[in-house]
């Protein structure tokens, strides 16, 4: 099975959040795919966590190394379609990139972002439910 993953799910697993066991169970034998923006989104989120003092700056390197060890296949997507999706559903382009990657690939989406999940459902993307 191929699963399209969002930054929210990746970070929850990397940071040992309560959803981690469910995320790992849902992806155990899956091939992970993501929009090519995933590394930049993870990096941005890590810096934001440091700025909010949610993690220590010294932990960024460790979490980034853990992220780099996760086998993710980055997929090309129709950016124009993603931008149209973002504009018509009032979501961030980065969230639309992930939805478009899942939609175009016919893959389920694994995300903890409620708004993104709601829009993905509206456009017919299957959602993998995460329960903590």
Secondary structure, DSSP 8 states (H G I E B T S, - for coil): -EEEE-HHHHHHHHTT-TTHHHHHHHHTT-EEEEETTHHHHHHHHHHHHHHTTSS-HHHHHHHHHHHHTS-EEEE---HHHHHHHHHHHT--HHHHHHHHHHHHHT-EEE---HHHHHHHHHTT--B-----
